[in-house]
Amino acid sequence: MMRPNLRQIEAFLAVAEAGNFSRAAAQIGMTQPGISQTIRELEGLLNLRLFDRTTRRVMLTAAGEAFRLGAGKSMEVLDIAVAEAKDQSTLRKGFLRLAAPPFLAATVLPRALAEFQNQHPDLTLEMTDTTTAQIMERVANGQADLGLGTFPPGKQGLGSRVVLRDEMMCFAKTGSVMPEPLGLAALHSAPLIVMSASSALRLPVALGFESAGLHLAPAFEVEQIATALALVEAGLGLAILPGYARAWQGRGVVAHPIAGPLMRREVQLIFAADRSLSPAATAFATHLTQSLRKLAP
């Protein structure tokens, strides 16, 4: 079944409102012959006479009155849909769901989210703090728009964007006397606190020690960055953690750069590869990238 197009409906409603072809044409940016032809095409499509025309005025027929009722409602619905879409594109409305590991969720994201919310107060923001595996699962099944963290390669069905490349640093208890330059040989002889083998943060540390010809033998292996920093604060050792963990500084822990070999890691935003990012997600990705890079060494 052939349907009237938007231009035909706009022309019909304009003539019905103005009661005159010339005035209606001027209102919607058409010529008088053009709007007349459009109405004839619409009447031919519907096989109905919509207007009775005289030399003085144009009046709706009974069929035209019935069509105006339905067409007017359709245009109102369309106008609402267009306004909603524009609100989404200009970030006046929208919904953003983010999943992140606990440390980033507790240190970096609150400020970034607050700044973003202040810039776009009508957006609805939601954050879940969970494990790397759960972050990937939530993004893949549509429960989260974006996932933040360090992820293994080959994430099937997921796209990624690097938002930060930083170096691993040594975190020591405030007031500790540290050698300069601080190399891996010096760290090798100290009680070390590192992330467990299940963490993506373990690999750059292990590769760094291996490239220096040293065996990594940690005193403590933990699952969470906050736990590692708490152990440092208690004086139980030195932790090798990513530079953004400096967000913890001021709580009895100080970060020190490590003299080569450099140990680098990437922080990524992941998203479903088969779904387009919403305007809110795209804008937040840019905002978060700028916020995180302030924490890089």
N, C-alpha and C positions, 0 to 999 in steps of 0.2 A: 504493500500500500504506500502510495506516494504521500508525503507529508509536506505541509507548507514550510517554507524556510523562514529563518528569523527575519530577513528583510521584508518579506511579504506580511508577516504578522505585525512588524513595526509600522509599516505603511498603513495597514488596515486600521490599527488602533489610533494612529495619528489622524486619519480622515474621520474616524468615528468621533474623536474628541473635538476636532476643529470644525466639522461640518462643512468643510470646504477643501477642495483638492490643492489649491494654490497655497493656502496657509499651512496645510499639513506638510506639503513638500518643503516649504521653507523651514519648518520646525525640525525636520529630520535630514536636511541637506540633500534633497532630491529636486529634480526639475518637475514641473507640473505634468508634462507628457510622460516622464518616467514613472511618477507615482500612479498615474492613470493606468499605464500599461501593467504595472505591478498588481494593481487591484484586479484588472481583467484576468491576469494569469491566475490569481488566487481564486477568483470566482470560477474560472474554468477547471481548476484543480478540484474544487469542492463540488462543482456542478450545481452551484447555488448563486442566486443573485443576492448580494450582500447589501447593496445600496440602491435606493431609488434616487435618481438624479433629475433635478429640474434646473432651469436657468438661474434660479436664485439660491438654491441650497441642495445639500446632499443629506439624505436621511437613511438611517439603517432600516432594512427590512426586518421582519420578524426573525427570519433565519440569521440575519446579520447581528441582531441583538443577542440571540442565543450564542452565536459564535464569539461575540465580544466578551461575554461572561467567562467562557472557558479560556479564551486567549489571554484575557487580562490576568486571570489567576496564574496561568502558565508563565507569563512575563514577570509577575511578582515573585514567583518561586525562583525563576532564573536570576532575577536581580539579587535576591538573597544569596543564591549560590555564588554569584560573581563577587558580591561583597565579602562573603566568607573566604573565598579564594584569595582576594586581595589582602584581607587581614592576615592570612597565613603567610603570604609572600612578603608582607611588610613587618612581620613579627608582632602584629597587634594581637594575634591569637595563635595558639599552637600548643603542642605538647611534646616535651622532651624527656625521654627515659634513658638514664645513664647507669651503667654498671661498672664498678671499679674495685680494686683490691682495698682491703681495710686501711693500709697506711696512707695511700693517696686519698682515700675517701675522708680520712681524718685530718689530713694536713693541708694538702694543696687544693682539693676540690671545694671545700666550704667557701673560701675567699673567691675563687673563680666563679662559683655558682652565684654567690651574693652579688658580685659585680655585674654578672650577666642578667640577673633578675632585676637589678636596679635600672639597667639599660632597657629592659623589655619586661615591664612589670605585669603585663597581661598574659605572659606565657606561663604554662603550668610545668614545673620541673619536678622530676622524680629521680632519686638516686638509690641504688642498691649496692651495699658493700658485701663482697663475696669472693670466692676463690677464682683463680684463673680459669679453671675448667668450667665453672658455673657462669662466668662472664661470657665465655665463648658460646655456651649452650643458650643463654638468654638472648644473645644477639642473633644467633642462628634461627631460633624459633619465633622471633618477633617480640619477645618480652622486653627487649631493650633496643633502643635505636642506635646507641653507641656503647662500645666497651673500651675501657682504658686499662693499659698495663703493658707488660712485656709478655709476648706470646711466642709459642714455638712456630717454626716455619711450616709451610704447607697446610695452612688453615683452610680446609675444604669448605667452599661455599661462603667464605668470608673475605671481604676486601680489607685493606688496611692503609693507614696514613701515619707516617712517622711525625710525631709532634715534638719529640725531644731526643737528641743524641747527647748523652752525658758520660762522664768518666766516673769510674768507681773511685771512692775516696776512703781514707782511713778515719774512723770516728773513735775518739779517745775521751776519757773522762777529763773534764775541765781541770786545768792545773797540772796535767801530766807533762813531763819533760819528754819531748819527742826529738829524735835525731833529724838533722837536716843535711842533705836531702833525705827524705824518708823513702827508702827503697824496699823492695820485696824481701831482700835478705834480712833487713832489720825486723820486718814484720814476721818473717818466718820463725824467728826466735822468741816471739811473744805469744801469749795465749790469744788465739784468734777466734773470733765469733763470725761465722759465715752462715749464709742461707743454706737450707737443706738441699739435697740432690734433686728434689722434686721441683725446686724453684728455678725459674729461668735466670735468676740473678746469680746462681751458682756457677754457670758455665763461663762467663767472662773471667771470674776469679780463678777458676781451675786452669783455664787456658793461659792466663797471665803467669801463674806460678810455673806451669809447664814450660812456657817459653823462656823463663828465667832459669830453668834447670833445677827447680825446687819442688819438693813434695809438699802438697797442701795437707796439713794435719791439724784441723781445727780443734780447739778445746770445746766449743759449743756449736751445734748446728740447730738452727731454729727455722720455723715456718713463717714467722712474721717479722717485718722490719722493726716494729715497735718493741718486740721482745728483745731483739739484738741490741737496740739502743738502751733499753732498760738494764740489760746485763752490763753494758759499757758504763752506764751511770753508777752502777753498783761496784765498779772497779774490778770486774771479773775478766777483763780483756779488752782487745781492740777489735772493732768490727769493720769489715770491708763491705761498703754499701754504696749504692748509686748517689750521685751528687745531690739529687733532689731531697735526700733524707736530711739535708741541712735545715729543712723546715722544722726539724726537732731541736735545733740549736737554741741555747738559752735555757735548757732543762738539765744542765750539768754535763753536756756533751759538746765537743768541738770537732769540726771536720778539718782534716789535713790532706793536702794533695799528695799523691803517691808518685814518686819519681820512677819512670818507665820500668818495664814496658807498660804502655797505656792499656788500661782495661776499659773498654767502652761497651755501652749497652744502649738499646733503643726503647723508648716509650712510644707505644702506638695507640691509635684509636682504631678499633675494628668495627665493621658494619656488614650487614648482609649484602653479598655481592649482587644478588638478583633484585634488590629493591633500591629505589632512588632515595637519597637522603632528603629529609624535609628541609625547608628553609631554616627552621629552628636548629636542627642538627648541624647543618652546614655553617651557620653563624656561630654556634657554640664551638665547633671544631676550630675555627679561626681564633676565637677568643681564648680558648684553652691553650692553643699553641703559643700564643704570645705570653700567657701567664706562666706556663711551664719553663719557657726559655729563660726567664729571669732567675730560675733556680740552678741553671747549668753552671758548672765551675768556670 
